[in-house]
Amino acid sequence: MKITYKIILIILFLQLMPIVFGADVVVNKKLSTNFIKYKSGELVTVNLEITNNKNEKIEGVLTDTFPRYAEVLDKEIDKTSFVPAVFWNISLNPGETGKFSYRLRLDGVPLSAEGYVNETLPPAGLNIQSGQYQSNSVWVYISNVDHPPEKCNYNFNCEPNLDENSKTCPQDCLTSGKDNYCDAIKDGVCDPDCQPSKDPDCGEQGLNLWFYIYIGIAVIASVTLLILFRLKQQQNYTNLYKKWQ
């Protein structure tokens, strides 16, 4: 069976509709706090929100998973699941938003040698009659200090405009990233914020940089010549075809 371009375009349009016009069902996940003092017994509330943008009622099961060391309050754990999970039977009318929540105690998390850990809580999943949907992931920063770093919002996104850098916010900013701060220490990483003469790790990498630049130029030139050759060849075939018409 021959598939026409029209059929392909229709399939692509249907696939892109949720992106262009907005998802028909939106699942959002948010925490009550993104910082916990280690072994403090502090609870984190996991808030889940589902919005039904369909023109029909939806029914299904909302499931959320969490680390094995976490203690769950307010909800019964689904012991039949491969990973620890809680679930809700949901039913939402068109345009309706449903809110669900439960609490976690994360005192059992193993910390790094530096005394902190950025813990990722995976997306929640929604299964309804018309398909499956996922929420966003969320993160929580667990530390053995009493308060989070002063210039760090520990959201896994380095934000130099908020004075975050690899010194003030190592949880969000890596020394290999550009954060307007030169660490100038020998750690095997060339800091892009440093002059090559300032960071001892930049010398060898700086020399190698031109090699990759030359390789890139050569690849681009080769691809360009190949395209021009193909176009010329196509033009010759076209002229030959017209000649014999």
Steps between C-alpha positions, in 0.01 A plus 500: 500500500647834394509767771444845354651823625155615611465203735846564644417867556173409674681258732765762584230759564317269739825426683587870532156621603564464877822701460354775283163540665584379852469156653147368535585370849760675716662336803710720728715403798630741765658477846416711804873565549823435311725497808505257792733484797637143522352287780275785610181302456367775272222393266471585133155530345477370144228689313357355179261685272312370195317727257260346250503708180307239307140544390409182677517352848816308588537212745809307597775448754760752619820337628802656667824329600766595753837374634497177700653666805216757519224471756152573365225659704132556419488234227504122483791363300425284198688181594426334165709757313859419398613824666341669805199696383179670605195534277162668461196413290415822317194628318500851349242678290600721203689806622523366855823497705567239766749541784666216691772496764690288749795548734849350500771474765844471334725448803637173363674651198876432479698825484813564297841546661440876485189462717220557252308335219275624220223242493284460190140393542377344173195610302151393600308296244139521392330215314160571347292334233648714221868478592781559749632829635795600718572791729830682539776374729578691820815537710569545868831608657577311822790622711647464849515881539220704652431713193556490125794686343431875508536548125361171378144397425608137429275458198763324281520808278806724522383863508793746499252789491406394855868493604515123474834349401711192570620656827178642643276226360689180410171310512372685192819618326780281368855623453472391136214744440500873439396678820711819503738353756851365435597236754862483371570169673646180358205264494524355150236741364572810293270768640357700204494809723880493536768632269712203380795639694295518823364145516773228497252260339448721194849473345473161332130541420567843352751352258261225404220749436648614167524139387126456546433834332701391194318166494165679517592734215617206290173309562286804412702562184471134396123495553463826306702366205298179501172693491624719214614192310160333548320814385721526193447134423125542537508800266688298239243221523220756464659658193559158347139403564373821336727444205349161426141612549 
